[in-house]
Amino acid sequence: MAFESEDYNTLQTRYSDILKNLEYIECDIGWFDIIDKCLSDILKICYEAGANVQVVQIKEKFGGLRIYYELEDAQNNLDVYKQINDAIDIAEDESYTICEYCGEEGKLQKKGWWKTLCIMHQHSLDK
């Protein structure tokens, strides 16, 4: 199940300060909790440091979550840059253990393309 407009709107409302430039999310709803946690961490990091960040893309690539952002004055905010990258690395690593479709435990699968899927969704693609 892909992100529905109400799911996107939930994140857009919750993280409006850092999602101003994001038009849509290019992955399925199973990673909603991972994305929500990561955005919460990024927002906290930026508020504490007084830094400005904009998330510009959230998508699936090679079976895992990718989150891209722009940090204002990154050269003078190297600690913030590292903290944000660490938060994103944690989210991206976790995405390889969660089914992108439903949010249950999953594993990276190759079916001509890479997807992280639970057993049920893996078998549904086998048919």
C-alpha positions in Angstrom: 0.0 0.0 0.0 1.5 3.3 -1.1 1.5 6.4 1.0 -2.0 7.9 0.9 -2.5 11.6 1.0 -3.7 11.5 4.6 -0.5 9.7 5.7 1.6 12.3 3.9 -0.5 15.1 5.4 0.1 13.7 8.9 3.9 14.0 8.3 3.5 17.3 6.5 1.6 18.8 9.5 3.9 17.2 12.1 7.1 18.3 10.5 6.1 21.3 8.5 9.3 23.2 9.4 11.5 20.7 7.6 9.2 19.3 4.9 8.3 22.6 3.1 10.0 21.5 -0.1 8.9 17.9 -0.1 6.0 17.2 -2.5 5.5 13.5 -1.9 7.2 10.4 -0.5 8.4 7.7 -2.9 8.0 4.6 -0.9 5.2 2.5 0.6 3.4 3.0 3.9 5.3 0.2 5.8 8.1 2.5 6.5 5.9 5.3 8.0 7.1 4.7 11.6 10.7 4.7 10.5 10.3 8.0 8.6 8.3 9.5 11.5 11.0 8.7 14.0 13.8 9.9 11.8 12.0 13.2 11.0 11.4 13.7 14.8 15.1 13.1 15.5 16.1 15.6 12.7 13.7 18.2 14.0 15.0 17.9 17.5 18.6 18.1 16.4 17.9 21.3 14.4 15.8 23.0 17.1 18.6 22.3 19.7 21.3 23.7 17.4 19.2 26.5 15.9 20.0 25.1 12.5 17.8 25.2 9.4 17.3 22.0 7.4 15.0 21.0 4.6 14.2 17.4 3.7 14.0 17.4 -0.1 13.4 13.7 -0.9 12.3 10.5 0.8 12.3 7.4 -1.3 13.1 3.7 -1.7 16.3 2.8 -3.5 17.8 -0.7 -3.9 15.3 -2.0 -1.3 16.1 0.5 1.4 14.9 3.9 2.6 16.8 7.0 1.4 16.3 10.5 3.0 18.0 13.5 1.4 18.2 16.9 2.9 19.8 20.4 2.6 21.4 21.9 5.7 21.8 25.7 5.7 25.4 26.7 6.3 26.6 23.1 6.6 30.3 24.1 6.8 29.7 25.9 10.0 27.3 23.2 11.3 29.5 20.1 11.0 28.3 18.7 14.3 24.6 19.1 13.2 25.5 17.6 9.8 27.0 14.5 11.5 24.0 14.1 13.9 21.5 14.3 11.0 23.5 11.8 9.0 23.6 9.5 12.0 19.8 9.7 12.4 19.3 9.0 8.7 21.8 6.1 8.8 19.8 4.5 11.6 16.6 4.9 9.7 18.1 3.5 6.5 19.6 0.5 8.2 16.3 -0.2 10.0 14.4 -0.1 6.7 16.3 -3.3 5.6 14.5 -5.2 8.4 11.0 -3.8 7.9 8.6 -4.7 5.1 8.1 -1.6 2.9 4.5 -2.6 2.3 3.1 -3.4 5.7 5.7 -2.6 8.4 6.1 -6.1 9.7 9.5 -7.8 10.0 11.1 -8.1 6.6 14.3 -9.1 4.7 15.9 -7.7 1.6 14.8 -9.6 -1.4 15.9 -9.6 -5.1 13.1 -10.4 -7.6 14.6 -8.6 -10.6 14.6 -5.5 -8.4 15.4 -5.1 -4.7 12.6 -4.8 -2.1 12.5 -5.3 1.7 9.5 -7.6 2.3 7.9 -9.7 4.9 7.2 -13.4 4.2 3.6 -12.7 3.2 4.5 -10.0 0.7 7.4 -11.9 -0.6 5.1 -14.9 -1.4 2.5 -12.6 -3.0 5.2 -11.4 -5.5 6.2 -15.0 -6.2 2.7 -15.7 -7.7 
